[in-house]
Amino acid sequence: MKKYQKLYNLKYSDLSKVWGLSEGTLRNWKSSGVFKQGRDYVGRGKTIRFAEDIAYRYPDFVEKSS
């Protein structure tokens, strides 16, 4: 839980460190609505549940961040 509390003011650089994905990938996903729809990313041996990690914990990021 601590890692989420540290990311209160989320930035793409923070998310890319947490998930091990490039900032460009995250920007593309945000612009295509992936975060908002709560899809899961499965790859590189891990599953990222956007609905749990982002949409519920950090609605401001989903709606406003750039």
DSSP file (Angstrom, degrees, kcal/mol; ACC not computed):
  #  RESIDUE AA STRUCTURE BP1 BP2  ACC     N-H-->O    O-->H-N    N-H-->O    O-->H-N    TCO  KAPPA ALPHA  PHI   PSI    X-CA   Y-CA   Z-CA
    1    1 A M    >>        0   0    0      0, 0.0     4,-1.7     0, 0.0     3,-0.8   0.000 360.0 360.0 360.0 -29.8    0.0    0.0    0.0
    2    2 A K  H 3>  +     0   0    0      1,-0.3     4,-2.0     2,-0.2     5,-0.2   0.882 360.0  58.8 -58.9 -39.1    2.9    2.3    0.7
    3    3 A K  H 3> S+     0   0    0      1,-0.2     4,-0.7     2,-0.2    -1,-0.3   0.843 106.5  49.1 -63.0 -30.2    3.9    2.6   -2.9
    4    4 A Y  H X4 S+     0   0    0     -3,-0.8     3,-0.6     2,-0.2    -1,-0.2   0.886 107.1  54.0 -74.5 -37.7    0.4    4.0   -3.8
    5    5 A Q  H >< S+     0   0    0     -4,-1.7     3,-0.8     1,-0.2    -2,-0.2   0.865 104.7  55.8 -64.2 -34.3    0.5    6.5   -1.0
    6    6 A K  H 3< S+     0   0    0     -4,-2.0     3,-0.4     1,-0.3    -1,-0.2   0.795 101.1  60.0 -65.1 -27.4    3.8    7.9   -2.3
    7    7 A L  T <<  +     0   0    0     -4,-0.7     3,-0.3    -3,-0.6    -1,-0.3  -0.134  62.8 129.3 -96.4  38.8    2.2    8.4   -5.7
    8    8 A Y  S <  S+     0   0    0     -3,-0.8     2,-1.2     1,-0.3    -1,-0.2   0.941  76.7  43.4 -61.1 -47.3   -0.5   10.8   -4.5
    9    9 A N  S    S-     0   0    0     -3,-0.4    -1,-0.3    52,-0.0     2,-0.1  -0.738  97.1-153.6 -95.9  87.5    0.4   13.4   -7.2
   10   10 A L        +     0   0    0     -2,-1.2     2,-0.3    -3,-0.3    -2,-0.1  -0.314  19.6 177.0 -71.1 140.4    0.7   11.0  -10.1
   11   11 A K     >  -     0   0    0      1,-0.1     4,-2.2    54,-0.1     3,-0.3  -0.919  43.4-111.0-130.7 160.7    2.9   11.7  -13.0
   12   12 A Y  H  > S+     0   0    0     -2,-0.3     4,-2.8     1,-0.2     5,-0.2   0.881 119.0  57.3 -59.2 -36.3    3.7    9.5  -16.0
   13   13 A S  H  > S+     0   0    0      1,-0.2     4,-1.4     2,-0.2    -1,-0.2   0.882 107.0  48.7 -63.7 -36.2    7.2    9.1  -14.8
   14   14 A D  H  > S+     0   0    0     -3,-0.3     4,-2.3     2,-0.2    -2,-0.2   0.943 113.2  46.1 -65.7 -47.1    5.9    7.7  -11.5
   15   15 A L  H  X S+     0   0    0     -4,-2.2     4,-2.7     1,-0.2     6,-0.3   0.880 108.6  55.4 -65.4 -37.3    3.6    5.3  -13.2
   16   16 A S  H  X>S+     0   0    0     -4,-2.8     4,-1.5    -5,-0.2     5,-0.8   0.861 109.8  47.6 -66.1 -32.4    6.3    4.1  -15.6
   17   17 A K  H  <5S+     0   0    0     -4,-1.4    -2,-0.2    -5,-0.2    -1,-0.2   0.920 113.5  47.1 -70.2 -43.6    8.6    3.3  -12.7
   18   18 A V  H  <5S+     0   0    0     -4,-2.3    -2,-0.2     1,-0.2    -1,-0.2   0.924 125.7  28.7 -63.9 -44.4    5.8    1.4  -10.8
   19   19 A W  H  <5S-     0   0    0     -4,-2.7    -1,-0.2    -5,-0.2    -2,-0.2   0.563 100.7-124.5 -97.5  -9.8    4.7   -0.6  -13.8
   20   20 A G  T  <5 +     0   0    0     -4,-1.5     2,-0.3    -5,-0.3    -3,-0.2   0.849  68.3 126.1  69.1  33.4    7.9   -0.8  -15.8
   21   21 A L      < -     0   0    0     -5,-0.8    -1,-0.3    -6,-0.3    -2,-0.1  -0.867  65.0 -98.2-121.3 157.0    6.4    0.7  -18.9
   22   22 A S     >  -     0   0    0     -2,-0.3     4,-1.9     1,-0.1     5,-0.1  -0.362  24.4-124.1 -73.8 153.5    7.4    3.7  -21.0
   23   23 A E  H  > S+     0   0    0      1,-0.2     4,-2.6     2,-0.2     5,-0.2   0.871 112.6  58.3 -62.6 -36.1    5.8    7.1  -20.5
   24   24 A G  H  > S+     0   0    0      1,-0.2     4,-2.4     2,-0.2    -1,-0.2   0.904 104.6  50.3 -59.8 -41.7    5.0    7.1  -24.2
   25   25 A T  H  > S+     0   0    0      1,-0.2     4,-2.5     2,-0.2    -1,-0.2   0.923 110.8  48.9 -61.6 -44.3    3.0    3.9  -23.8
   26   26 A L  H  X S+     0   0    0     -4,-1.9     4,-2.5     1,-0.2    -2,-0.2   0.894 110.3  51.1 -64.4 -39.2    1.1    5.3  -20.8
   27   27 A R  H  X S+     0   0    0     -4,-2.6     4,-2.5     2,-0.2    -1,-0.2   0.919 110.7  48.9 -63.2 -43.1    0.3    8.5  -22.8
   28   28 A N  H  X S+     0   0    0     -4,-2.4     4,-1.6     1,-0.2    -2,-0.2   0.915 112.0  48.9 -62.4 -42.4   -1.0    6.5  -25.7
   29   29 A W  H  <>S+     0   0    0     -4,-2.5     5,-2.7     1,-0.2     6,-0.4   0.906 110.9  50.0 -65.3 -40.3   -3.1    4.4  -23.4
   30   30 A K  H ><5S+     0   0    0     -4,-2.5     3,-1.5     1,-0.2    -2,-0.2   0.935 110.4  49.3 -63.8 -44.4   -4.6    7.5  -21.6
   31   31 A S  H 3<5S+     0   0    0     -4,-2.5    -1,-0.2     1,-0.3    -2,-0.2   0.795 111.0  50.6 -67.3 -26.1   -5.5    9.1  -24.9
   32   32 A S  T 3<5S-     0   0    0     -4,-1.6    -1,-0.3    -5,-0.2    -2,-0.2   0.373 118.2-111.2 -93.2   6.1   -7.2    6.0  -26.1
   33   33 A G  T <>5S+     0   0    0     -3,-1.5     4,-2.0    -4,-0.3    -3,-0.2   0.648  73.4 136.2  82.8  14.4   -9.2    5.7  -22.9
   34   34 A V  H  >XS+     0   0    0     -5,-2.7     5,-1.5     1,-0.2     4,-0.7   0.929  73.4  46.9 -63.2 -44.4   -7.5    2.6  -21.5
   35   35 A F  H >45S+     0   0    0     -6,-0.4     3,-1.1     1,-0.2    20,-0.3   0.935 112.1  49.9 -62.5 -45.3   -7.3    3.9  -18.0
   36   36 A K  H 345S+     0   0    0      1,-0.3    -1,-0.2    -6,-0.2    -2,-0.2   0.858 110.0  50.2 -64.6 -35.7  -10.9    5.1  -17.9
   37   37 A Q  H 3<5S-     0   0    0     -4,-2.0    -1,-0.3     1,-0.0    -2,-0.2   0.567 105.4-129.8 -81.8  -7.5  -12.3    1.8  -19.2
   38   38 A G  T <<5 +     0   0    0     -3,-1.1    13,-0.5    -4,-0.7    -3,-0.2   0.817  43.4 170.1  67.3  30.4  -10.3   -0.1  -16.5
   39   39 A R      < -     0   0    0     -5,-1.5    11,-1.3    11,-0.1     2,-0.4  -0.316  31.2-120.2 -69.4 158.9   -8.8   -2.6  -18.9
   40   40 A D  E     -A   49   0A   0      9,-0.2     2,-0.5    10,-0.1     9,-0.2  -0.809  13.2-144.4 -98.5 142.6   -6.0   -4.9  -17.8
   41   41 A Y  E     -A   48   0A   0      7,-2.3     7,-2.9    -2,-0.4     2,-0.5  -0.933  18.2-173.1-101.5 126.6   -2.6   -4.9  -19.3
   42   42 A V  E     +A   47   0A   0     -2,-0.5     2,-0.3     5,-0.2     5,-0.2  -0.978  33.1  95.4-122.3 121.2   -1.1   -8.4  -19.5
   43   43 A G  E >   +A   46   0A   0      3,-2.6     3,-1.9    -2,-0.5    -2,-0.1  -0.926  56.5  44.5 172.3 165.1    2.5   -8.7  -20.6
   44   44 A R  T 3  S-     0   0    0     -2,-0.3     3,-0.1     1,-0.3    -1,-0.0   0.835 127.9 -59.2  49.8  36.0    6.1   -9.1  -19.5
   45   45 A G  T 3  S+     0   0    0      1,-0.2     2,-0.3     0, 0.0    -1,-0.3   0.682 118.6  88.9  73.7  18.2    5.0  -11.5  -16.9
   46   46 A K  E <   -A   43   0A   0     -3,-1.9    -3,-2.6     2,-0.0     2,-0.5  -0.983  61.7-141.1-145.6 158.2    2.7   -9.2  -15.1
   47   47 A T  E     -A   42   0A   0     -2,-0.3     2,-0.6    -5,-0.2    -5,-0.2  -0.980  13.1-160.1-117.3 129.6   -0.9   -8.0  -15.1
   48   48 A I  E     -A   41   0A   0     -7,-2.9    -7,-2.3    -2,-0.5     2,-1.1  -0.945   5.3-156.1-110.1 117.7   -1.7   -4.4  -14.4
   49   49 A R  E  >  -A   40   0A   0     -2,-0.6     4,-2.9    -9,-0.2     3,-0.4  -0.769  10.8-176.6 -96.1  96.2   -5.3   -3.8  -13.3
   50   50 A F  H  >>S+     0   0    0    -11,-1.3     4,-2.9    -2,-1.1     5,-1.7   0.876  79.4  59.4 -61.7 -38.3   -5.9   -0.2  -14.3
   51   51 A A  I  4>S+     0   0    0    -13,-0.5     5,-1.5   -12,-0.2    -1,-0.2   0.892 115.5  34.8 -59.6 -39.0   -9.4   -0.1  -12.7
   52   52 A E  I  4>S+     0   0    0     -3,-0.4     5,-0.6     3,-0.2    -2,-0.2   0.927 124.3  40.2 -79.7 -46.8   -7.9   -1.0   -9.3
   53   53 A D  I  <5S+     0   0    0     -4,-2.9    -3,-0.2     3,-0.1    -2,-0.2   0.797 134.2   8.3 -77.9 -28.5   -4.7    0.9   -9.5
   54   54 A I  I  X5S+     0   0    0     -4,-2.9     4,-3.2    -5,-0.3     8,-0.2   0.779 120.7  50.6-118.1 -62.9   -5.8    4.1  -11.2
   55   55 A A  I  4<S+     0   0    0     -5,-1.7    -3,-0.2   -20,-0.3    -4,-0.2   0.850 121.6  32.1 -58.0 -39.1   -9.5    4.6  -11.7
   56   56 A Y  I  4<S+     0   0    0     -5,-1.5    -1,-0.2    -6,-0.3    -4,-0.1   0.897 127.7  36.5 -86.1 -41.8  -10.5    3.9   -8.1
   57   57 A R  T  4<S+     0   0    0     -5,-0.6    -2,-0.2     1,-0.2    -3,-0.1   0.851 131.5  25.1 -79.1 -33.6   -7.5    5.1   -6.2
   58   58 A Y    >X  +     0   0    0     -4,-3.2     4,-1.4     1,-0.1     3,-1.0  -0.488  60.6 158.7-133.3  63.4   -6.7    8.1   -8.4
   59   59 A P  H 3> S+     0   0    0      0, 0.0     4,-2.2     0, 0.0     5,-0.2   0.815  76.2  63.2 -59.0 -29.2   -9.8    9.4  -10.3
   60   60 A D  H 3>>S+     0   0    0      1,-0.2     4,-2.9     2,-0.2     5,-0.9   0.880 101.4  50.9 -63.0 -36.2   -8.1   12.8  -10.7
   61   61 A F  H <>5S+     0   0    0     -3,-1.0     4,-0.7     1,-0.2    -1,-0.2   0.930 110.0  49.1 -66.4 -43.5   -5.4   11.2  -12.8
   62   62 A V  H  <5S+     0   0    0     -4,-1.4    -2,-0.2    -8,-0.2    -1,-0.2   0.899 121.6  34.1 -62.2 -40.3   -7.8    9.5  -15.0
   63   63 A E  H  <5S+     0   0    0     -4,-2.2    -2,-0.2    -8,-0.1    -1,-0.2   0.896 132.7  12.4 -83.6 -41.2   -9.8   12.6  -15.6
   64   64 A K  H  <5S+     0   0    0     -4,-2.9    -3,-0.2    -5,-0.2    -2,-0.1   0.741  84.8 108.5-117.0 -27.1   -7.4   15.5  -15.6
   65   65 A S     <<       0   0    0     -5,-0.9   -54,-0.1    -4,-0.7    -4,-0.0  -0.121 360.0 360.0 -69.5 158.0   -3.7   14.7  -15.8
   66   66 A S              0   0    0    -36,-0.0    -1,-0.1     0, 0.0   -55,-0.1   0.332 360.0 360.0-138.2 360.0   -1.7   15.3  -18.9
